[in-house]
Amino acid sequence: KGLGRDEEAVKMLATAVLLMPNVTVAWYELGLLMGAEGSARNAIQADRCFRAAHRLDATHTDAVGKRRELRQLGGKFPEVVPYVDLGDKDMRGLSDEERMAVEHQSRYKRRLYEKYFSMESSVKRLKQVLLGDGGNSAALMAMGGLYTELQEHEKAADVYRRVAEMSPNDGAVFVKLVESQVKGCVFEGWEANFERLAAIVLSQAASGVEPSLGPIPSTVYPLPPRVALAICRFRGEGVHAATQALKHPPLPLSWPSHKGWTGAAPPLHIGYVTSHFTSSSIGREMLFLIASHDPSKYRVHCYALNSDDGSWLQHTWRAEIAKVCHKFVDASGMSDRAAAEAINRDGVSALFDLNGWSGGHRQGILCDRPSPVQINYKNWVASSGIPSLHFNVGDKVSTPPEFQRDFTEGMVLVPNSYFISGHKYQYRVDNPIQAAAMSTGSEKARGAARGGHGLPPL
């Protein structure tokens, strides 16, 4: 601040109040810097800082005086100050769950700031290296990665383009270039680059080299479905081979027995395995899907691949899911084999994988084949490429039947949409257009209902 480098001073003081939120002087000095710029946005932030300083030290009359000065900015300062969270939320009067949520948010922001300033320092160091050696490809790649993390994707694309010109046959570099183009909406050479990317990936897979492109971007980039299949099959067959090399004895597979069951048919034991039993979209949607199973016909077993991190949001949804299923198992601490054995002991006849190749997957469990029927569902609309997954549940829009050749699994196409959610239970449908869109009638009846409101036919 004394050197006139106010922007850097703001960043440092903002980090200070996140790391040490009870230090009055940090809040006060941050307020002085932010209030000095005179804009309404910064005035709001400055007011929050001075208020925090005064709350921490009731005798801090300077903070009170500065708040009065801010109010004299007239039109530049809004009459109603919106809540802007700078980490100084008063914890008094909060419930335990609310306190957990605030503390989790504070930890997240602290990690974010630490990461940000660490990356900013690294960029400066790499710039110094490149001043002396502009052709240092390792430094350029590191610089591109930092720009990507800092959300400066155009700069990242420029850096990766330089490296790609230096190493035209390096598939990994070209993948980084395309990823930066996508994230930064850099459309220069767009179509040609995706054609080249598809050719690189298919050539790598055919040569037995792990494709440089990951499974997730292969399903969202404008690439032919066979590219995603090549990537997922390479990974799926690799995990399957690694599991087989362990030479575990095969697990006994059996369908439920009618013996001892007095009803019309024994209940079918269904398993759902995922790392997304959290507040994620999958966790929220599956809560209502699991709760809709008829307990007289089904026994639902949930196997969580993620541990409970104690955060309020994750814990709340995880606990609700545990309430509506027959059995909830935390498999996060189990080995793949131990988890497969647990699923097998529970007599699960149909096991649904809700991960695909998304983060936190444990495909080694499926490769041990703990269940006679194993299904890819919900989170992965492309093929998993895993030999021990038998079916993929989709619909004619998400997984068109003409793409069957691009799946290692058999296609199960459900009517309407495969994507079941809890929207019906969370929101009231009081609009006729919404009702027409959500109708479960025949295709002809739904088309007629939609047409009556000017909606396109199915």
N, C-alpha and C positions, 0 to 999 in steps of 0.2 A: 504494500500500500504506500509506504514511504517513497518508493521508487516510481510511483505513478502507474504501476502495472495493476490497475484495478481489477481487470478481468481475472487474472491469476489469483489475486487476493480473494475475490469472491469464491472461486473454486476451493481454495484452501480453507476458508472460514466455513463454507458449506459442509466440507468434509469434517471439520472440527466439531460442528454442532451435531453431526450424525454420530460421530465416535464418542463425543462427550456432551450429551444434550443438557447437562446441568451447569455448564460453564456460562455464567452471565455475560462476561465480557465478549465471548465469541458471538453470541446473539446480538449484542449491542453493536459491535464493530461491523457485523454483516449488515445490520439494518442501516448503518451510516452509509455504507458503500452502495447499497441498493437504492436507498432514498435519494442519493446524490444525483441519480440520472434523471429524475423528474417525470418519468413515464408513469401512467396509471398502473400498469402491470407491476412495475418494480416498487411503486408506492405501496401497493397492496402487500407485497412480500416484505417490504421494510416495516410496515405496521405490525405484521405478524412477529417479526424479529424483536421489535421494541416491546411488544406485549409479552413475549416470552421472557425477555430480560427483566421486565418489571415483575412478572409473576415469580421468578426465581429470587429476586431481591426487591422487596417492597419499598426499600429506602432509595432505590435507584431513580431519583427524580429526573435525571437527564433523559431516561427512556420515556417518561411521561411527557416531558417537554417536547421531545422529538415527535411523538405521536400527534401532539397538538399542531406542530409545524406542518406535518403531512396533511392534516385536515384543512390547512389554509391554502392548499394547492388549487382549490376551487374545482373547476371543470375537469382537471386532470385526475382527480381522486374520486372514485365512485362513492355515493352516499351509503350504499349497502356493500359492505366488504364480504365477498364470498369466502368460503373456507378453503384455504390453500394449505395443504399439509406439508409443513416443513419439519415434521418430527417432534413438535412440541405439544402434542395433544395431552391434555390433562387426563391422567389415568384414574383420578379419584372418581368414585361412583360407577366405575365400569364393572360389569360382571366378569367372571373368570374367563368366559369364552371371548368376550370383547377384548379383554386384556391380552389374551393369547394372540388374537388377530393383529392387534397393534404391535406387539412385540415381534411377531413374524414379519410384518411389513418393515419394521425398523431394521431387522437383521438383513432383509433383502436389500434395502436401500444402502445399507452400510457396505455390503459386498459389491453392489453396483458401483458406488463411488470409488471404492478401492480399486476395482478393476479398471474403471475409466481412467483414473489418474496414472495407474501403472502403464496403461497402453499409450497414453499421451507422452509419457517419458520415453517409452520404447521407440515411438515414431521419431522423436528428436534424435535419439542415439543412432538410429538407422540412417537418417538423413546425413548425419556426419560421416558414417561409413561410406555412403554412396557418393559423397563429395570427392572422396579419394579414389573410389573404385566404382564407377557408374555401371559396370558390367557384372557386378557381383550378383549372380542369380539367386543365391541363397538369401541375401539381404533383401532383394526385390520381392521374393516370395513372402518373406516375413512381413515386409511392409504391406503387401497386398492383403495378407491375413489381418493385420491390424486395422487397415482401412475398412475392411469388411465388418469387423467387430464394432468399429466406431460408426457404422452405418453410412460411411462415405464411399458408396459403391461405384460412382463414376471414377473416382481416383483409383480405386482398386482395379477397375477394368483397364484403366490406362497402364497401370503397373504390370498386370498380367499380360497385356498385349505386348509389352516390351519383352517380357520373358519368353512368350510364345514365338516371337520373331527370332530370338536367340536359340530356342530349342523347339523347332517346328514339329518334331516327332514325339514330343513328350505329351502323352494323353492327359496326364494329371494336371499339367499347366493349362491345357486348353479347356478342361472341365472348369477350372477356377475362373477362367476368363468368361465362360458362358454363364456361370452362376452369378458373377458380378453384373453381367449385362441384364440378367433377369431381375435381380434385386434392385438395380438402379434404373431400370427401364431405359437402357442404352440400346437403341434399335439398329445401330450401325452393323451391317452384315448379318442381321438377325437370322433370316431363313438359311443362308449359306452355312452359318455357324452351326445351326441345329442339324443340318444334313451331315456336316462333317462330324459332329458329335456322335450321331447315330452310327456312322461308319466306324468310328474309333472304338466305341463300346462293343459293337458286334464282332469286330476283328479281335479285340482283346479276349472276349469270352470264347470265341472259336479257337484261339491259340492257347487256351488254358491259363490265361493271365487274368487276375482279378480285375474286373472293370473299374475304371477310375471314377465313374459316376455311381452314386449311391442309389439304393432302391427308392427312397422317397422322392427325390427330384425326378427320377425316371417316370414316375406316375403323374407328375404335374406339369412337366415340360411338354411342349408340342412335339412329341416323339412317337413313332409307331409303337403299338403295343408289344411288338416282338422285342423291342429294346428292353422294356421292363422285364419281360419273361427271361431274356438272356441273363440279366443282372441277378434276378431273384433265383433263377435255377442254379446259377453258379454258386450263390451263397447257400441255398437250400441243400444242394447235393454235397457241398463241403461240410456243413454241419451234420448231415446224415452220415457221411463217411466217417467223420470224427467220432460220432456216437457209436457206430458199429465197431470201430477199432477198439473200443473199450471192452468189447466181448461180454457185455452184460447178458445174463440169461433172459430170454424173452418173458415178458409178463403175461400171466394167464388172462385170456380174454373171454368174457362170458356175458350173455344177455341175462336180464333179470329172470328169476325163476318164479313160476306160478305157485310153487310149493308153499303152503302155509298162508297164502293170501286169500282172503274170503271175498274180496270184491270181484268185479268183472275182469279186471286185469291188474297185474302188479304195476306199481308206479315205475316210470322210467327215470333213471338217475341221469341227470344232465349236469355237465360241468362247464363253467366259464372260467377261463384262465387269462389273466391280463395284468399289466402293470398300471392300468388306468382306473382302478377302483379308488378314485379321488374326486375332486371337484371338477375334473376335466369333462368335456362334452360326453365322452364315452361313459364315465361314471354316472353322470346325471341321467343320461338316457337309459342306461342299463338298470338303474334303480327301479324305474317304472316297468320295464320289460320283465325283470325278474319277479317283481311283485304280482304280475299278471298271470303267472303260472298257476294252474289249478293244482293245489297240494294233494288232491286225491289221485291225480294222474302223474304228477312229476315230483321228484325230489331234486332241488337245485343246489348244487355245490359250487361255491365260489373260491377260487384260488388266487390270492393276491401276490403278485410278484414284487410289489413294492412294499416297503415297511411304512408304518404310520409315523410320519415325521413330527407329529404333535401339533402341526399348524391347525388353526381352527377350521378352515374350509375343508382341508383334506380329511381331518378326523370326523367332521360332521357327516359328510357324504359316505365315507367308509362305514361309519357306525350304522347309518340308515340302511345301507345295502346288507350289512350283516344281519339286521333285524328281519329282513323279508326273505332271506334264503334259508334252506334247510341246514346248511353247514357252511361256515366261513373259515377258511384256512389261510394263515399268513405263511406263505411259502418263500418269503424273501430271504430267510436264513438257511433254506434247504439247498442241497446240491440238486442238479437237474435230475439225477437218478432218484434221490430221496423224494423229490416232488412227484415224479412219475409213479413211484411206488405208492405214495399216499393217495393219488388219484385212482390208481388201480384198486387199492384196498376198499375205497369207497364205492366200488362197483359202478363207476360212471360208464354208461353205455354210449353216450354221445358227448364229445368234448369239443367245445367251441373256443377257438383261439381268437381273442379280441385285439391282438396286437399287430399281427403281420410282422413287417420289418420296422415298425415304429420303435421309438426309444423305449428301452427297458424290456425288450422281448427276450424270451428264453426258449428258443426253438429246439434246443437240445432235449427239453422235456417231451415235446411232441415226437421227436425222432426215436424216443424209447417206446413209443406207441403204448401208452397206458390205457387207451380206450379202443374198442373195436371200430368205432366210427369217429373220425376227427375232421373238424370243419373249420374253414377260414371264414370269418364273419365280421362285419361291422366296420372295422378300422382299416381294412386293406381290400380295395376293390380289384387290384391286379392279382395275378397269380402269385402264390407264395413261393412256388418252385420247390417245395419240400415234398419228397416222395411219400411221406407218411401222412400227409393231409389229403383227404379223399374228396371233399366237396368244397365248393365256394358258393356262398349264398349271396345272390344279387338280384337284379331285376333287368328288364330288357333295355333300360336306359343306362344304368351304371355298368352293366356287363352284357352288352349286346350278344345274342347267341352266335352271330357270325364271327365273334372273336374267340370261339371255343378253342381254336388251334393255338391260341396264345395263352392257354391255361394248362397246367399239369393236373389240376383238379377237375372233377366233373362239375358242371354248372347246375345250380339249383336256382331257377328264376321264380321268384314269388310274384303274385299279382300286385298291382299298384307299385308301392315302393318298398324296398328291403330296409330302408332307413327308418326304423321305429324310434320314436322319441316320446318324451313325457309331456309334450306341449299340451295335449288334451287335458291333462290332470293339473297343469300349472296355470293355464290361462282359460278364461271363459270365452266360449265361442258365441258371440252375440251378433255376428254380422252374417247375412245370408251368403255373401261372396265367400267368406271363410268356410261356411258350412258346405258350400258347393265344392270347394277345393278339397275338403276333408272327407267327402262322402265315400262310403265303402261299398256302394252299390255296384252294379255291373258297369262295364266300360261304356256301354251305350247310354245307360242312365246317368252316369257321371258326365259324359260328354254333353248330354242335353242340359243338365243342371248348369254346367260351366257356360255353355252357349247362351243361356238365358241371362247371364250377367256380362256378356261380351268377352268372356275368357276364350282363349284358343282351344280347339279340340285336343283330345289326348293323342 
